[in-house]
Amino acid sequence: MTTIRLSAVVNEKHELIVTLPDDVPVGPVELLLQPVTNSTEAISTPTTERERVRAQLMAAGLLVKPENMGIPANLEFVSDDELLEIGILPEGAPTSDQLIDEDRGPH
């Protein structure tokens, strides 16, 4: 078996929860814990529940980042005025009730 390197966070209860990949064979292993001391690699101590959960997700490789979802970095957000404009039906457009009746039939 080859060596597997994982990043993890020990929580306030001094627990370490690790889920290993499926290709790791079952049997005895040696576990070596090495605190991160390099400031560029150090994981800051979470101060809120949200930060603690985020750190656990990051350590488990489960935190989804926008750059990993194919979202362009130059994405422009829609303004509040544009959002309001999107929600206004054009004049003469059928109402939601009319569209539902058309789709399902009158009640």
PyRosetta script that sets phi, psi and omega in degrees:
from pyrosetta import init, pose_from_sequence

init()
pose = pose_from_sequence("MTTIRLSAVVNEKHELIVTLPDDVPVGPVELLLQPVTNSTEAISTPTTERERVRAQLMAAGLLVKPENMGIPANLEFVSDDELLEIGILPEGAPTSDQLIDEDRGPH")
pose.set_psi(1, 138.6)
pose.set_omega(1, 176.9)
pose.set_phi(2, -84.1)
pose.set_psi(2, 157.9)
pose.set_omega(2, 179.3)
pose.set_phi(3, -70.8)
pose.set_psi(3, 138.9)
pose.set_omega(3, 177.9)
pose.set_phi(4, -114.2)
pose.set_psi(4, 128.4)
pose.set_omega(4, 177.4)
pose.set_phi(5, -107.3)
pose.set_psi(5, 124.9)
pose.set_omega(5, 179.3)
pose.set_phi(6, -123.7)
pose.set_psi(6, 146.6)
pose.set_omega(6, 170.1)
pose.set_phi(7, -98.1)
pose.set_psi(7, 138.5)
pose.set_omega(7, -177.4)
pose.set_phi(8, -148.2)
pose.set_psi(8, 169.2)
pose.set_omega(8, 178.7)
pose.set_phi(9, -128.0)
pose.set_psi(9, 128.9)
pose.set_omega(9, 173.8)
pose.set_phi(10, -86.9)
pose.set_psi(10, 125.7)
pose.set_omega(10, -175.8)
pose.set_phi(11, -81.3)
pose.set_psi(11, -177.3)
pose.set_omega(11, -176.2)
pose.set_phi(12, -62.7)
pose.set_psi(12, -24.7)
pose.set_omega(12, 179.9)
pose.set_phi(13, -88.4)
pose.set_psi(13, 9.6)
pose.set_omega(13, -179.0)
pose.set_phi(14, 60.6)
pose.set_psi(14, 39.3)
pose.set_omega(14, 178.4)
pose.set_phi(15, -108.2)
pose.set_psi(15, 147.6)
pose.set_omega(15, 175.6)
pose.set_phi(16, -128.7)
pose.set_psi(16, 117.3)
pose.set_omega(16, -179.1)
pose.set_phi(17, -109.8)
pose.set_psi(17, 121.7)
pose.set_omega(17, -175.6)
pose.set_phi(18, -129.7)
pose.set_psi(18, 130.6)
pose.set_omega(18, 171.8)
pose.set_phi(19, -109.9)
pose.set_psi(19, 122.3)
pose.set_omega(19, -175.8)
pose.set_phi(20, -92.8)
pose.set_psi(20, 154.5)
pose.set_omega(20, 176.8)
pose.set_phi(21, -61.8)
pose.set_psi(21, 156.2)
pose.set_omega(21, -177.3)
pose.set_phi(22, -62.5)
pose.set_psi(22, -25.8)
pose.set_omega(22, -176.3)
pose.set_phi(23, -81.4)
pose.set_psi(23, 1.1)
pose.set_omega(23, 177.0)
pose.set_phi(24, -77.7)
pose.set_psi(24, 122.7)
pose.set_omega(24, -178.3)
pose.set_phi(25, -68.5)
pose.set_psi(25, 150.2)
pose.set_omega(25, 178.2)
pose.set_phi(26, -76.2)
pose.set_psi(26, 139.4)
pose.set_omega(26, 178.0)
pose.set_phi(27, 144.0)
pose.set_psi(27, -177.8)
pose.set_omega(27, -177.5)
pose.set_phi(28, -65.0)
pose.set_psi(28, 144.7)
pose.set_omega(28, 176.1)
pose.set_phi(29, -138.2)
pose.set_psi(29, 163.9)
pose.set_omega(29, 174.0)
pose.set_phi(30, -108.8)
pose.set_psi(30, 128.8)
pose.set_omega(30, -178.4)
pose.set_phi(31, -108.0)
pose.set_psi(31, 123.9)
pose.set_omega(31, 179.9)
pose.set_phi(32, -120.0)
pose.set_psi(32, 120.8)
pose.set_omega(32, 177.7)
pose.set_phi(33, -101.4)
pose.set_psi(33, 129.9)
pose.set_omega(33, 178.8)
pose.set_phi(34, -131.2)
pose.set_psi(34, 112.9)
pose.set_omega(34, 178.9)
pose.set_phi(35, -60.7)
pose.set_psi(35, 142.5)
pose.set_omega(35, 178.0)
pose.set_phi(36, -79.3)
pose.set_psi(36, 122.2)
pose.set_omega(36, -177.7)
pose.set_phi(37, -113.9)
pose.set_psi(37, -21.6)
pose.set_omega(37, 179.3)
pose.set_phi(38, -69.6)
pose.set_psi(38, 127.3)
pose.set_omega(38, -175.3)
pose.set_phi(39, -62.6)
pose.set_psi(39, -26.5)
pose.set_omega(39, 178.9)
pose.set_phi(40, -77.3)
pose.set_psi(40, -21.1)
pose.set_omega(40, -179.6)
pose.set_phi(41, -105.3)
pose.set_psi(41, -9.5)
pose.set_omega(41, -173.6)
pose.set_phi(42, -65.3)
pose.set_psi(42, 139.7)
pose.set_omega(42, 175.7)
pose.set_phi(43, -96.4)
pose.set_psi(43, 121.5)
pose.set_omega(43, -178.7)
pose.set_phi(44, -66.3)
pose.set_psi(44, 149.5)
pose.set_omega(44, 179.9)
pose.set_phi(45, -71.0)
pose.set_psi(45, 121.3)
pose.set_omega(45, -179.7)
pose.set_phi(46, -64.5)
pose.set_psi(46, 136.6)
pose.set_omega(46, -179.1)
pose.set_phi(47, -106.2)
pose.set_psi(47, -19.7)
pose.set_omega(47, 178.6)
pose.set_phi(48, -120.8)
pose.set_psi(48, 164.3)
pose.set_omega(48, 177.8)
pose.set_phi(49, -60.3)
pose.set_psi(49, -39.7)
pose.set_omega(49, 179.9)
pose.set_phi(50, -62.1)
pose.set_psi(50, -45.2)
pose.set_omega(50, 179.4)
pose.set_phi(51, -65.5)
pose.set_psi(51, -36.8)
pose.set_omega(51, 179.0)
pose.set_phi(52, -64.2)
pose.set_psi(52, -46.4)
pose.set_omega(52, 179.2)
pose.set_phi(53, -65.0)
pose.set_psi(53, -41.4)
pose.set_omega(53, 179.1)
pose.set_phi(54, -61.2)
pose.set_psi(54, -42.6)
pose.set_omega(54, 179.2)
pose.set_phi(55, -64.0)
pose.set_psi(55, -38.9)
pose.set_omega(55, 178.2)
pose.set_phi(56, -66.5)
pose.set_psi(56, -42.5)
pose.set_omega(56, 178.0)
pose.set_phi(57, -64.0)
pose.set_psi(57, -41.2)
pose.set_omega(57, 178.7)
pose.set_phi(58, -62.5)
pose.set_psi(58, -45.9)
pose.set_omega(58, -179.0)
pose.set_phi(59, -63.8)
pose.set_psi(59, -33.1)
pose.set_omega(59, -179.6)
pose.set_phi(60, -83.9)
pose.set_psi(60, -4.2)
pose.set_omega(60, -178.7)
pose.set_phi(61, 74.3)
pose.set_psi(61, 21.9)
pose.set_omega(61, -177.2)
pose.set_phi(62, -105.8)
pose.set_psi(62, -0.2)
pose.set_omega(62, -179.4)
pose.set_phi(63, -82.5)
pose.set_psi(63, 119.5)
pose.set_omega(63, -178.2)
pose.set_phi(64, -86.2)
pose.set_psi(64, 127.7)
pose.set_omega(64, 179.3)
pose.set_phi(65, -107.1)
pose.set_psi(65, 146.5)
pose.set_omega(65, -179.0)
pose.set_phi(66, -54.3)
pose.set_psi(66, -37.7)
pose.set_omega(66, -178.5)
pose.set_phi(67, -66.8)
pose.set_psi(67, -19.9)
pose.set_omega(67, 177.9)
pose.set_phi(68, -89.5)
pose.set_psi(68, -4.0)
pose.set_omega(68, -178.0)
pose.set_phi(69, -104.0)
pose.set_psi(69, 3.4)
pose.set_omega(69, -179.4)
pose.set_phi(70, 78.7)
pose.set_psi(70, 16.3)
pose.set_omega(70, 177.6)
pose.set_phi(71, -82.3)
pose.set_psi(71, 123.0)
pose.set_omega(71, -177.7)
pose.set_phi(72, -64.6)
pose.set_psi(72, 144.9)
pose.set_omega(72, -178.8)
pose.set_phi(73, -67.3)
pose.set_psi(73, -26.9)
pose.set_omega(73, -177.5)
pose.set_phi(74, -94.0)
pose.set_psi(74, 22.4)
pose.set_omega(74, 179.4)
pose.set_phi(75, -61.4)
pose.set_psi(75, 131.2)
pose.set_omega(75, 177.9)
pose.set_phi(76, -102.1)
pose.set_psi(76, 129.6)
pose.set_omega(76, -179.2)
pose.set_phi(77, -77.6)
pose.set_psi(77, 152.3)
pose.set_omega(77, 178.8)
pose.set_phi(78, -79.6)
pose.set_psi(78, 134.9)
pose.set_omega(78, 179.8)
pose.set_phi(79, -74.7)
pose.set_psi(79, 164.0)
pose.set_omega(79, 178.5)
pose.set_phi(80, -60.8)
pose.set_psi(80, -39.5)
pose.set_omega(80, 178.5)
pose.set_phi(81, -63.0)
pose.set_psi(81, -41.1)
pose.set_omega(81, 178.6)
pose.set_phi(82, -65.8)
pose.set_psi(82, -37.7)
pose.set_omega(82, 177.0)
pose.set_phi(83, -62.7)
pose.set_psi(83, -42.0)
pose.set_omega(83, 177.7)
pose.set_phi(84, -62.9)
pose.set_psi(84, -41.0)
pose.set_omega(84, -178.7)
pose.set_phi(85, -65.0)
pose.set_psi(85, -36.6)
pose.set_omega(85, 179.4)
pose.set_phi(86, -63.3)
pose.set_psi(86, -35.2)
pose.set_omega(86, -176.0)
pose.set_phi(87, -81.2)
pose.set_psi(87, -3.9)
pose.set_omega(87, -178.7)
pose.set_phi(88, -96.7)
pose.set_psi(88, 123.1)
pose.set_omega(88, 178.9)
pose.set_phi(89, -74.1)
pose.set_psi(89, 147.6)
pose.set_omega(89, 177.1)
pose.set_phi(90, -65.9)
pose.set_psi(90, 157.2)
pose.set_omega(90, -179.0)
pose.set_phi(91, -61.2)
pose.set_psi(91, 134.0)
pose.set_omega(91, 179.6)
pose.set_phi(92, 87.0)
pose.set_psi(92, -2.6)
pose.set_omega(92, 179.5)
pose.set_phi(93, -72.4)
pose.set_psi(93, 148.1)
pose.set_omega(93, 179.1)
pose.set_phi(94, -67.2)
pose.set_psi(94, 150.3)
pose.set_omega(94, 179.0)
pose.set_phi(95, -75.4)
pose.set_psi(95, 167.3)
pose.set_omega(95, 178.0)
pose.set_phi(96, -59.9)
pose.set_psi(96, -41.3)
pose.set_omega(96, 178.7)
pose.set_phi(97, -60.3)
pose.set_psi(97, -41.6)
pose.set_omega(97, 179.6)
pose.set_phi(98, -65.2)
pose.set_psi(98, -39.8)
pose.set_omega(98, 179.2)
pose.set_phi(99, -66.2)
pose.set_psi(99, -39.2)
pose.set_omega(99, 178.0)
pose.set_phi(100, -66.0)
pose.set_psi(100, -44.8)
pose.set_omega(100, 177.9)
pose.set_phi(101, -60.4)
pose.set_psi(101, -39.3)
pose.set_omega(101, 179.2)
pose.set_phi(102, -64.7)
pose.set_psi(102, -38.1)
pose.set_omega(102, -178.1)
pose.set_phi(103, -76.7)
pose.set_psi(103, -44.6)
pose.set_omega(103, -173.7)
pose.set_phi(104, -102.8)
pose.set_psi(104, -16.1)
pose.set_omega(104, -173.7)
pose.set_phi(105, 95.0)
pose.set_psi(105, 155.9)
pose.set_omega(105, -178.7)
pose.set_phi(106, -63.1)
pose.set_psi(106, 154.9)
pose.set_omega(106, -177.0)
pose.set_phi(107, -79.7)
pose.dump_pdb("model.pdb")
